[in-house]
Amino acid sequence: MPASNKKWTVMVYLAGDNSLDSAGAVDLGEMKRVGSTEQVNVIAQFDSATGHATKRYHLRKGGTLGKDVVASLGATNTGDPKILTAFIQWGVRNFPADHYLLVLWNHGQGWDDTDIYKDERFRHLRRLPGGPLRHALFRRPVRRLLAAAKSDPLARAILLDDDAKDFIDNHELQAVLAGAAKSLGRKLDVLGMDACLMSMAEVGYQVHDSVDITVGSEQTEPGNGWPYDTILSELARDPAMTPRDLGQLIVGNYLSSYGAEDSVTQSACDLAKAAALAKVVKKLAAALLASLANHSVVQNILATRARVQCYEVRDYIDLVDFCSLLAGSVISPTIVAACQGVIQAAKNDYVIACGSTGASMKNSNGVSIYFPTQEVSPLYPGLDFSKRTGWDKFLKAFLTKIRGRG
């Protein structure tokens, strides 16, 4: 154990027991090009699909990856909050630092906690002696699976474990990070999500009581993910950088590592501003909901939704772009004012760094929000963001209206 705190401990939780297994080995290699220094600890936990073995690493420059192994845990379920919690506790206890960056490395699906493994689990259960009654063998309770998710090959949650048929949902992540903050006696400095679609207003609000800065993407990420070698190189050169500085650094290096043909996004957000963002979204939701009796307003919302910046999951839209387009088309002063309030809060306060590559992502502004075109997921109202803003109530009323039932 180090005798005294270093400036930073970088903790990377690689959930690789899935299609990303080979990418995990590549990213560990990138981390080793820099490794731990006098002022920066670099540690990782990698659950590999190869043999389903999980290992912990204290990464150092040079030598073989095998020499950096400090613990072998056997098979683990990366979708179990207890496993993530144990990794964080181990890192904080053994590698104390002034600041911590926790990276969640895996697939991602933003706020959406749909249980994409449900059908697969039950097919397996029917093959077991005792049939479906054997469901008690599995930790995760059965959830309602949306029809859209069944047919969507890109459907994913955060920290998928294909062997355990499990993942961590937003409520579980909230609890894990709350526990980490309690142990630290303060918020986690930076939560990095090297995963798809995680820079959402809903996700940020869910964890804002436990995290200072988030870094994530509105769009899906290519298989290469973050450029760990360049990020760690700059951190090693300037370990005194603040969490805000590191968030901005990650955004810049990520974008620089891709070309226009990749069409990527990345952003860093200040979660101290999450409550303020939710407050203005609440005003927008109320203004929109109150105006749905006006046919012109409904048509303007519909036209705006058709033009707005969307992502791989088409139900996710850029929040600022939506408000900018809507403010330019709606004649209601109340809605225009509400849109301007959201733009101010999101673009000037909440998002501290963002960017994109490729023409298809050019209207990205750092934070997305849920706006389905068919129906509202029954899981969505359970989010803290929905409860705080009433955005789900507007969505339901709007979708009912355009289907002619209102």
N, C-alpha and C positions, 0 to 999 in steps of 0.2 A: 504494500500500500504506500502511495506517495506520502512523504512526511508533511507536506503542506499543499494547500490548494494551488492548482494551476489556474491560468486565466479561463480556459475553456475545456469542457469535456464534450466531445461529439459522440453521441450514442446512436448507432444505426441499427434498427430492428428490421432485418431482412426476412420477410415472409416468403420464402422461395419454394415451398412445397406445392408447386403449381407450375404453370407454363413459363414462369420467369426464372426457373432454376439456373439456367446457364448464364443469365444476365447477372445473377448474384455473384458468381465467381469473378466475372469481369469487373464488377464494381468494387469488390474487395481488393482486386489487383490495383485499381485506380487509387484506392485509399492507401495502399502500401507504398505507392510511389512517393508519398510524403510521410505518412506514418505519424506517430506521436512525437512530440518535440518537448523541449524544456517547459513550454508554457501551454501546450495543447495535448490533451489525451484524445486518442481516437480508438473507440471500442465498437464492437459489433456483435450481434447474435444472428446467426444464419441457420434457418431451418431449411435444409436441402431436400429436394424430391429424390435425390440419389441416396437410397438407403434410408430415407426419412430420418436422417441424423441431424441433430442440432448442436452447434458448437459456438462457444463464445471466444472472441478474439480481443487481444490487446495489440493493435496493429502498429508495426514498426517498419521503418524504411529498410529495404534490402532483405535478403534471406528468403526463405520459403514461407508460404502461408501457413504451412503446418506448424512451424516454429512459433507462430503467434497465437496458437490455440492455448487458452488458459483453462477451459472447462469443456467437457463433452457431456451433453445432457440427454443423449439418446433421442427417442422420438418425442416431439412436443406438438402441441396444437397452438399455432400462432394466432388462431382466432379466439383463444381463451384469454379473457382479461387478466387472469392470474399470471399467465406466462409473461405477458407484456409488463405487468406490474413488477414481477420478480426481476426482470431485466433492468428496469429503471432503478429499482432499489439497489441491485448489485452494482450498477454503474456509479450511482451517487455515493454509495458506501466505500467503494474501493478506488474511485477516481474522482475525489472531491475537486471542485473548481468554483471559481467565482460565477461562471455562467455555464448554462447547459443548452446544447442543441440536441433535440430528440428528432430523429428522422424515421418516419414510418414508410417503409419501402415495400411496395406491392402494387396490386391493382387498386383502383378506387372508383367509386360511383357517387361521389358527392354526398348529399344528404340521404340518398335512397337506401333504406335498410331492408329492401325486399329479400327474402330468403331464397336465393337462387339455387340452393342445394336441396330444397324440400322434396321435389319430385325424385331426385337421385337417391336421397336417403330412404324414401319409402319404397323405391324399387328394390333397394338392397334389403330392407326390412322384410319384404315379402318373401325373400329367398332364405331368410333365417328361420330356424325352428321357432315356433311360437308366433310367427307372423308379426303384424303391426304392434302387438303388445310389447314387443322388444324395444319400443321407442325410448324407454327409460334408459337405454344404454347411451343415449346421446344427450349432451348437455343442453343444446339449443332447443327451446320450445318451438313448436310448429307455428309458422306465420302464414298469413294469407299471401299467396303468390299471385302477382298480377299477370294477366294474360299477356301483356306486352313484354314482360320480362322473360316469359317462357320462350318467345320467338326471337329474342334479341341476343345474338351471339356475343355482343359486347357487354352484356349485363354483368356487373361485378359489384362487390362491396369492398370494404377496406380490410386488408390483412387476411385474404382468403387462404385457407388451408384445404387443399383438395383431398388430402388423405383423411383428415378429420371431418370434412364436410362442414366447416365452421368458418366464421368470420367475426370481426368486431363491429358492432353497429354504433351509431352515434351516441346513444345513451350509455353504452358500455365504455366508449372512449371518454365521454365526459366524466364518468366515475373514476376511471384509471388516472386521468390527468388531475382530477380533484385530489385524489390520494397522493399523487406525486407532489402537488403544490403544498399539501398539508405536511408532508415529510420534509420538504425543503424549507418550510416556513415562509414561502413566497411563491409567486407564479413562476412557472417554467419560462425561461427566457425566449426560446425559439422552438416552435413546433414546425418541422419541415415535413411535407408530405410528398415524397417522391412517388407519386401515384397520380392516376388520372382524375380530372374533374373535381378536385377538392377545394378550389378557391371559390366557395359559395358563401353567401351571406348566412345561410342556415347553419353551415358547419362552423363558421367563425363564432356565431352567437352561442352555439351549443357549448363551446369550450372557453368562452371569453373570461370566465371567472378564474381560470387556472393557467392561462397562457398569455404572454405579452405580445409576441409577434408570430404570425403564421406565414409560411411560404408554401405556395401551391399553384396549381394550374387550373384555369377555367376549362381548357381543352384537354383531350387525351394527351398522354406523353408517349413519345417513341420509346422503343425498347432500351435505348441507351440511357434513358433517364438523366439524372444529374451528372455533370462532369466533376466527380469528387476530387480528382487530382488537382484541377485548377482552383477549385474552391478552397481546398485545404492548404494549398501552396500560399494563397494570399492570406489566409487566416494565420498561418505559421509566421509569415513575414510581419504581420501586424496583429498580434494576439490581444492587444489592448482595445480592439474595436468593440463597439457597443452592440447589443442585440439588433438594434435598428440598422446599424452599419452592416452587420452580417447578413441580415435579410436582404438588403439592397444588393450586396455582393453576390449572393446566390442567384438572384434574379438576373443580374447582368451577365454572369458567367454562363448560366443556363442558356440564355438567348444567344450568346455569342457562339455557343457550341453547335448551333443548328443554322441551316440555311432557309431561304424563302420557300423552298420546295417542301420543307418539313411542316410548315404551318403549325407552329407551337405558340403557347402562351405561358407566362409565368408572372407571379405577383407576390408581393409581400404586404401584409396587412397589419395594422395596429389595432389589436383587440381592445385596447382601452377606449376605442371609439365605436365599438360594436353596439353598445347600448344606445348611443346617439343615432347610429344608422338605423337601428330597429325603430326608434321613435319616429323618424321621418318616413320610414316605410309604412308605419302604422297610419300616419296622416294621409299618405298616398292611397293606401288600401281603403280608408274610410271615404276619401273624396271620390274614388272610382266607384265604390259600392253605392254611394248616394246618387250617382249620376247614371246608373244603368237604365233608368226609365227613359233617358234621352237617346233616341235612336241614333242621332249623329255621333254622340260620344261612343256608343257601342261600336259603330262602324269604324270610328277612328282608332279605337283600341284594337279592333280586329285587323285593320290595315297595318298598324304599327307592329303587331305580333308577327305578321307575315314578312315584314322587312327587317326585323331586328337581328342582331348578331346572335347566332345559335352555335351549338357545339355538337360533338358526336352524339351525345344524348340530346335529341332535339327539344326535349322539354326544358333544357337549361338555356337561359338567355343572359346576355350581358345586361346588368342592371342600369348602368349609366346610359348605354346606347338606347335602351327602351325608353328611359325618361327623356332623353334628348329628342328622340323622334316624336314621342307623344306630346311633349311641350310645344313642338312646332306644328302640331296638327289639331289639337283640341282647342275649342273656343272657350271652354270653361276656365275662368281666371283661377278658381280654386284648385283645379287639377294642375294647371300650369305652375302655380306657386308650389304645390306639393312636389311636382317633378323637379323643380329647381332646388328645393330643399334636399331631395335625395342626391341629386348630382353634386351639390356642395359637400354634403356629408361623406359621400362615397369617394369622390374623385380627389377632393382636397384634404380630407382628414383620415378616412379609414384606409385607403390604399396609399401606401408610402412609396411603392415602386412597382411598375408593371411594364410589360411590353409584349410584343408578338412578332412573329415572322410570317410572311406569306399574305397575299391579298385576301384570302378567305377569312383571316383572323384580324383584319385591320381595324375593326370597330370594337375590339376588346379593350376594356378599361380596368381590368383587375379583379372584378367580383361579379359572379353570376347569381341568378336567382331562379327558382322553379316557376315555370309557366307552361303547364301542359296544354295541349290543344284538344284532347279527348275527354279525359276525366282526371279528377284529383285522386291521387293515391290515398287509400284509407290510413296509411301510416303517417302521412304528412301533418295532420293536425296534432299529432303527439309531440312534435318538435317544440322546443322552447321558443324558437323564432315564430312559429305559427301562433302559439299562445300569446306571445307578446305583441304581435303586429296585426293579427287578424287577416293576414295575406291569404290564408286558405279560404276564408269566408268570401273574399272578393273573387277568388278563382272559381269557386263552386258556383257562385251567383252568375258570374260572367259566362261560364260554359253552359249553364242551364239556359241563360238568355239567348245565346246564339243558336242553341238547338231548338228554339221556339217554344220552350216550356215555361217562359217567364213573362 
